[in-house]
Amino acid sequence: MSQSTTSPFPNAYAAFEAELAKLLEHKYLESQKTGHDIGFERALKDWAAHHRPRWREEMKKK
């Protein structure tokens, strides 16, 4: 089966790992700003609402 879309990642799991790494980086940075661990769920919601669309568009361009 051939892929119909272009992607900088060789498979779906690689894409998941790349996005998870960015999410965890976001969690770390936001936790540093607040002075405490913001938690995974809060970081995920913020990442999805404010950063994921732009990150995905940038990945499509690569």
MMTF fields as JSON, N, C-alpha, C and O atoms, coordinates in Angstrom:
{
  "mmtfVersion": "1.0.0",
  "mmtfProducer": "UNKNOWN",
  "numBonds": 247,
  "numAtoms": 248,
  "numGroups": 62,
  "numChains": 1,
  "numModels": 1,
  "chainsPerModel": [1],
  "groupsPerChain": [62],
  "chainIdList": ["A"],
  "bondAtomList": [4, 2, 8, 6, 12, 10, 16, 14, 20, 18, 24, 22, 28, 26, 32, 30, 36, 34, 40, 38, 44, 42, 48, 46, 52, 50, 56, 54, 60, 58, 64, 62, 68, 66, 72, 70, 76, 74, 80, 78, 84, 82, 88, 86, 92, 90, 96, 94, 100, 98, 104, 102, 108, 106, 112, 110, 116, 114, 120, 118, 124, 122, 128, 126, 132, 130, 136, 134, 140, 138, 144, 142, 148, 146, 152, 150, 156, 154, 160, 158, 164, 162, 168, 166, 172, 170, 176, 174, 180, 178, 184, 182, 188, 186, 192, 190, 196, 194, 200, 198, 204, 202, 208, 206, 212, 210, 216, 214, 220, 218, 224, 222, 228, 226, 232, 230, 236, 234, 240, 238, 244, 242],
  "bondOrderList": [1, 1, 1, 1, 1, 1, 1, 1, 1, 1, 1, 1, 1, 1, 1, 1, 1, 1, 1, 1, 1, 1, 1, 1, 1, 1, 1, 1, 1, 1, 1, 1, 1, 1, 1, 1, 1, 1, 1, 1, 1, 1, 1, 1, 1, 1, 1, 1, 1, 1, 1, 1, 1, 1, 1, 1, 1, 1, 1, 1, 1],
  "groupList": [{"groupName": "MET", "atomNameList": ["N", "CA", "C", "O"], "elementList": ["N", "C", "C", "O"], "formalChargeList": [0, 0, 0, 0], "bondAtomList": [1, 0, 2, 1, 3, 2], "bondOrderList": [1, 1, 2], "singleLetterCode": "M", "chemCompType": "L-PEPTIDE LINKING"}, {"groupName": "SER", "atomNameList": ["N", "CA", "C", "O"], "elementList": ["N", "C", "C", "O"], "formalChargeList": [0, 0, 0, 0], "bondAtomList": [1, 0, 2, 1, 3, 2], "bondOrderList": [1, 1, 2], "singleLetterCode": "S", "chemCompType": "L-PEPTIDE LINKING"}, {"groupName": "GLN", "atomNameList": ["N", "CA", "C", "O"], "elementList": ["N", "C", "C", "O"], "formalChargeList": [0, 0, 0, 0], "bondAtomList": [1, 0, 2, 1, 3, 2], "bondOrderList": [1, 1, 2], "singleLetterCode": "Q", "chemCompType": "L-PEPTIDE LINKING"}, {"groupName": "THR", "atomNameList": ["N", "CA", "C", "O"], "elementList": ["N", "C", "C", "O"], "formalChargeList": [0, 0, 0, 0], "bondAtomList": [1, 0, 2, 1, 3, 2], "bondOrderList": [1, 1, 2], "singleLetterCode": "T", "chemCompType": "L-PEPTIDE LINKING"}, {"groupName": "PRO", "atomNameList": ["N", "CA", "C", "O"], "elementList": ["N", "C", "C", "O"], "formalChargeList": [0, 0, 0, 0], "bondAtomList": [1, 0, 2, 1, 3, 2], "bondOrderList": [1, 1, 2], "singleLetterCode": "P", "chemCompType": "L-PEPTIDE LINKING"}, {"groupName": "PHE", "atomNameList": ["N", "CA", "C", "O"], "elementList": ["N", "C", "C", "O"], "formalChargeList": [0, 0, 0, 0], "bondAtomList": [1, 0, 2, 1, 3, 2], "bondOrderList": [1, 1, 2], "singleLetterCode": "F", "chemCompType": "L-PEPTIDE LINKING"}, {"groupName": "ASN", "atomNameList": ["N", "CA", "C", "O"], "elementList": ["N", "C", "C", "O"], "formalChargeList": [0, 0, 0, 0], "bondAtomList": [1, 0, 2, 1, 3, 2], "bondOrderList": [1, 1, 2], "singleLetterCode": "N", "chemCompType": "L-PEPTIDE LINKING"}, {"groupName": "ALA", "atomNameList": ["N", "CA", "C", "O"], "elementList": ["N", "C", "C", "O"], "formalChargeList": [0, 0, 0, 0], "bondAtomList": [1, 0, 2, 1, 3, 2], "bondOrderList": [1, 1, 2], "singleLetterCode": "A", "chemCompType": "L-PEPTIDE LINKING"}, {"groupName": "TYR", "atomNameList": ["N", "CA", "C", "O"], "elementList": ["N", "C", "C", "O"], "formalChargeList": [0, 0, 0, 0], "bondAtomList": [1, 0, 2, 1, 3, 2], "bondOrderList": [1, 1, 2], "singleLetterCode": "Y", "chemCompType": "L-PEPTIDE LINKING"}, {"groupName": "GLU", "atomNameList": ["N", "CA", "C", "O"], "elementList": ["N", "C", "C", "O"], "formalChargeList": [0, 0, 0, 0], "bondAtomList": [1, 0, 2, 1, 3, 2], "bondOrderList": [1, 1, 2], "singleLetterCode": "E", "chemCompType": "L-PEPTIDE LINKING"}, {"groupName": "LEU", "atomNameList": ["N", "CA", "C", "O"], "elementList": ["N", "C", "C", "O"], "formalChargeList": [0, 0, 0, 0], "bondAtomList": [1, 0, 2, 1, 3, 2], "bondOrderList": [1, 1, 2], "singleLetterCode": "L", "chemCompType": "L-PEPTIDE LINKING"}, {"groupName": "LYS", "atomNameList": ["N", "CA", "C", "O"], "elementList": ["N", "C", "C", "O"], "formalChargeList": [0, 0, 0, 0], "bondAtomList": [1, 0, 2, 1, 3, 2], "bondOrderList": [1, 1, 2], "singleLetterCode": "K", "chemCompType": "L-PEPTIDE LINKING"}, {"groupName": "HIS", "atomNameList": ["N", "CA", "C", "O"], "elementList": ["N", "C", "C", "O"], "formalChargeList": [0, 0, 0, 0], "bondAtomList": [1, 0, 2, 1, 3, 2], "bondOrderList": [1, 1, 2], "singleLetterCode": "H", "chemCompType": "L-PEPTIDE LINKING"}, {"groupName": "GLY", "atomNameList": ["N", "CA", "C", "O"], "elementList": ["N", "C", "C", "O"], "formalChargeList": [0, 0, 0, 0], "bondAtomList": [1, 0, 2, 1, 3, 2], "bondOrderList": [1, 1, 2], "singleLetterCode": "G", "chemCompType": "PEPTIDE LINKING"}, {"groupName": "ASP", "atomNameList": ["N", "CA", "C", "O"], "elementList": ["N", "C", "C", "O"], "formalChargeList": [0, 0, 0, 0], "bondAtomList": [1, 0, 2, 1, 3, 2], "bondOrderList": [1, 1, 2], "singleLetterCode": "D", "chemCompType": "L-PEPTIDE LINKING"}, {"groupName": "ILE", "atomNameList": ["N", "CA", "C", "O"], "elementList": ["N", "C", "C", "O"], "formalChargeList": [0, 0, 0, 0], "bondAtomList": [1, 0, 2, 1, 3, 2], "bondOrderList": [1, 1, 2], "singleLetterCode": "I", "chemCompType": "L-PEPTIDE LINKING"}, {"groupName": "ARG", "atomNameList": ["N", "CA", "C", "O"], "elementList": ["N", "C", "C", "O"], "formalChargeList": [0, 0, 0, 0], "bondAtomList": [1, 0, 2, 1, 3, 2], "bondOrderList": [1, 1, 2], "singleLetterCode": "R", "chemCompType": "L-PEPTIDE LINKING"}, {"groupName": "TRP", "atomNameList": ["N", "CA", "C", "O"], "elementList": ["N", "C", "C", "O"], "formalChargeList": [0, 0, 0, 0], "bondAtomList": [1, 0, 2, 1, 3, 2], "bondOrderList": [1, 1, 2], "singleLetterCode": "W", "chemCompType": "L-PEPTIDE LINKING"}],
  "groupTypeList": [0, 1, 2, 1, 3, 3, 1, 4, 5, 4, 6, 7, 8, 7, 7, 5, 9, 7, 9, 10, 7, 11, 10, 10, 9, 12, 11, 8, 10, 9, 1, 2, 11, 3, 13, 12, 14, 15, 13, 5, 9, 16, 7, 10, 11, 14, 17, 7, 7, 12, 12, 16, 4, 16, 17, 16, 9, 9, 0, 11, 11, 11],
  "groupIdList": [1, 2, 3, 4, 5, 6, 7, 8, 9, 10, 11, 12, 13, 14, 15, 16, 17, 18, 19, 20, 21, 22, 23, 24, 25, 26, 27, 28, 29, 30, 31, 32, 33, 34, 35, 36, 37, 38, 39, 40, 41, 42, 43, 44, 45, 46, 47, 48, 49, 50, 51, 52, 53, 54, 55, 56, 57, 58, 59, 60, 61, 62],
  "secStructList": [7, 7, 7, 1, 1, 7, 7, 1, 1, 1, 1, 2, 2, 2, 2, 2, 2, 2, 2, 2, 2, 2, 2, 2, 2, 2, 2, 2, 2, 2, 2, 2, 2, 2, 6, 1, 7, 7, 7, 2, 2, 2, 2, 2, 2, 2, 2, 2, 2, 2, 6, 2, 2, 2, 2, 2, 2, 2, 2, 2, 2, 7],
  "xCoordList": [0.851, 0.0, 0.902, 1.839, 0.634, 1.444, 0.807, -0.409, 1.662, 1.157, 0.697, 1.36, -0.435, -0.946, -0.523, -0.65, -0.025, 0.427, 1.913, 2.462, 2.554, 3.972, 4.143, 3.371, 5.155, 5.402, 6.895, 7.571, 7.415, 8.827, 9.083, 10.232, 8.025, 8.153, 7.893, 6.992, 8.684, 8.539, 7.269, 6.845, 6.652, 5.424, 4.653, 5.14, 3.48, 2.622, 3.238, 3.084, 3.937, 4.53, 5.642, 5.783, 6.419, 7.472, 6.855, 7.396, 5.729, 5.034, 4.528, 4.641, 3.972, 3.5, 4.654, 4.52, 5.773, 6.928, 7.422, 7.765, 7.462, 7.923, 6.986, 7.438, 5.69, 4.737, 4.772, 4.668, 4.914, 5.006, 6.231, 6.159, 7.335, 8.547, 8.302, 8.733, 7.618, 7.308, 6.338, 6.471, 5.375, 4.427, 5.15, 4.891, 6.039, 6.772, 7.702, 7.896, 8.271, 9.083, 8.205, 8.605, 7.025, 6.073, 5.699, 5.659, 5.427, 5.094, 6.229, 5.993, 7.438, 8.597, 8.717, 8.881, 8.635, 8.802, 7.693, 7.959, 6.464, 5.356, 5.455, 5.116, 5.91, 6.102, 7.187, 7.062, 8.239, 9.305, 8.771, 9.13, 7.918, 7.354, 6.508, 6.556, 5.737, 4.837, 5.506, 4.991, 6.638, 7.34, 6.863, 7.272, 5.984, 5.531, 5.077, 4.814, 4.991, 4.578, 3.119, 2.241, 2.862, 1.495, 0.689, -0.534, 1.348, 0.666, 0.508, 0.478, 0.41, 0.332, -0.951, -0.916, -2.067, -3.361, -3.426, -3.85, -3.016, -3.023, -2.081, -2.413, -0.909, 0.051, -0.509, -0.358, -1.151, -1.732, -2.828, -2.868, -3.709, -4.797, -4.246, -4.72, -3.247, -2.653, -1.918, -2.046, -1.153, -0.416, -1.389, -1.174, -2.453, -3.42, -4.132, -4.38, -4.457, -5.197, -4.334, -4.81, -3.064, -2.256, -1.057, -0.566, -0.578, 0.671, 0.599, 1.314, -0.246, -0.296, -0.586, 0.11, -1.565, -1.844, -0.638, -0.327, 0.03, 1.191, 2.334, 2.997, 2.565, 3.623, 3.349, 4.259, 2.114, 1.766, 1.951, 2.423, 1.587, 1.797, 3.282, 3.685, 4.093, 5.531, 6.098, 7.0, 5.582, 6.054, 5.665, 6.408, 4.518, 4.099, 5.035, 5.244, 5.595, 6.475, 7.839, 8.54, 8.215, 9.539, 9.582, 10.621],
  "yCoordList": [-1.167, 0.0, 1.237, 1.318, 2.176, 3.387, 4.508, 4.549, 5.42, 6.573, 7.636, 7.882, 8.259, 9.293, 10.694, 11.649, 10.818, 12.117, 12.063, 11.006, 13.197, 13.243, 13.57, 14.338, 12.986, 13.175, 13.047, 12.239, 13.839, 13.698, 12.456, 12.16, 11.724, 10.555, 9.287, 9.25, 8.253, 7.022, 6.236, 5.414, 6.48, 5.76, 6.521, 7.516, 6.054, 6.743, 6.762, 7.742, 5.686, 5.652, 6.69, 7.31, 6.887, 7.907, 9.298, 10.149, 9.528, 10.815, 11.005, 12.093, 9.945, 10.003, 10.323, 11.172, 9.645, 9.883, 11.319, 11.937, 11.856, 13.231, 14.222, 15.168, 14.004, 14.918, 14.786, 15.787, 13.574, 13.377, 14.095, 14.689, 14.045, 14.739, 16.241, 16.873, 16.817, 18.253, 18.569, 19.596, 17.695, 17.877, 17.848, 18.692, 16.901, 16.812, 18.008, 18.474, 18.496, 19.714, 20.893, 21.699, 20.989, 22.049, 21.944, 22.953, 20.731, 20.514, 20.989, 21.662, 20.647, 21.053, 22.576, 23.154, 23.221, 24.68, 25.404, 26.357, 24.957, 25.59, 25.343, 26.221, 24.173, 23.883, 24.778, 25.24, 25.023, 25.909, 27.328, 28.002, 27.772, 29.126, 29.287, 30.327, 28.252, 28.353, 27.982, 28.302, 27.318, 26.922, 25.613, 25.24, 24.899, 23.578, 22.773, 23.321, 21.474, 20.579, 20.855, 20.752, 21.202, 21.512, 20.255, 20.318, 19.14, 17.881, 17.637, 18.565, 16.363, 15.967, 16.448, 16.953, 16.299, 16.656, 18.145, 18.516, 18.99, 20.438, 20.786, 21.595, 20.166, 20.419, 19.961, 20.651, 18.805, 18.281, 19.2, 19.501, 19.641, 20.53, 21.837, 22.326, 22.406, 23.657, 23.45, 24.26, 22.369, 22.051, 21.876, 22.423, 21.11, 20.843, 22.118, 22.307, 22.978, 24.199, 25.276, 26.027, 25.362, 26.509, 26.199, 27.097, 24.975, 24.704, 23.583, 23.626, 22.588, 21.427, 21.781, 21.275, 22.613, 22.893, 23.488, 23.074, 24.448, 25.063, 24.048, 24.014, 23.227, 22.226, 21.23, 20.875, 20.781, 19.823, 20.434, 19.757, 21.693, 22.365, 22.455, 22.236, 22.777, 22.847, 21.483, 21.399, 20.424, 19.078, 18.675, 17.953, 19.131, 18.812, 19.456, 18.912, 20.602, 21.32, 20.665, 20.886, 19.867, 19.221, 18.05, 17.402],
  "zCoordList": [0.0, 0.0, 0.0, 0.794, -0.862, -0.934, -0.13, 0.061, 0.34, 1.081, 0.088, -0.92, 0.377, -0.515, -0.079, -0.846, 1.14, 1.618, 1.89, 2.201, 1.773, 2.079, 3.547, 4.12, 4.146, 5.567, 5.83, 5.194, 6.764, 7.108, 7.958, 8.285, 8.321, 9.176, 8.371, 7.533, 8.627, 7.839, 8.14, 7.328, 9.308, 9.641, 10.725, 11.263, 11.028, 11.998, 13.391, 14.121, 13.771, 15.099, 15.224, 16.278, 14.191, 14.211, 14.352, 15.057, 13.686, 13.803, 15.232, 15.796, 15.812, 17.197, 18.153, 19.034, 17.975, 18.849, 18.737, 19.745, 17.522, 17.314, 17.996, 18.642, 17.851, 18.481, 20.004, 20.712, 20.507, 21.94, 22.507, 23.583, 21.798, 22.256, 22.357, 23.321, 21.376, 21.418, 22.556, 23.222, 22.775, 23.874, 25.223, 26.081, 25.412, 26.673, 26.872, 27.995, 25.778, 25.863, 26.287, 27.127, 25.711, 26.066, 27.549, 28.253, 28.017, 29.426, 30.32, 31.323, 29.966, 30.758, 30.811, 31.886, 29.648, 29.595, 30.354, 31.086, 30.184, 30.895, 32.4, 33.194, 32.793, 34.212, 34.799, 35.933, 34.043, 34.502, 34.704, 35.67, 33.794, 33.894, 35.16, 35.817, 35.493, 36.637, 37.952, 39.023, 37.88, 39.098, 39.691, 40.79, 38.956, 39.405, 38.196, 37.125, 38.39, 37.309, 36.954, 37.811, 35.708, 35.288, 34.979, 34.859, 34.853, 34.57, 33.077, 32.268, 32.745, 31.339, 30.676, 29.554, 31.35, 30.74, 30.408, 29.313, 31.331, 31.072, 29.918, 29.052, 29.921, 28.845, 27.502, 26.494, 27.489, 26.254, 25.725, 24.532, 26.602, 26.174, 25.62, 24.595, 26.293, 25.824, 24.501, 23.583, 24.408, 23.179, 22.001, 20.92, 22.23, 21.165, 20.719, 19.528, 21.655, 21.343, 20.706, 19.855, 21.109, 20.699, 19.809, 19.125, 19.794, 19.1, 18.064, 17.063, 18.287, 17.395, 15.942, 15.062, 15.643, 14.222, 13.484, 12.367, 14.104, 13.465, 13.316, 12.279, 14.341, 14.282, 13.161, 12.412, 13.04, 11.978, 10.59, 9.676, 10.424, 9.141, 8.816, 7.674, 9.816, 9.602, 9.22, 8.387, 9.816, 9.506, 8.084, 7.419, 7.624, 6.246, 5.229, 4.145, 5.572, 4.649, 4.512, 3.525, 5.489, 5.472, 4.548, 4.421]
}
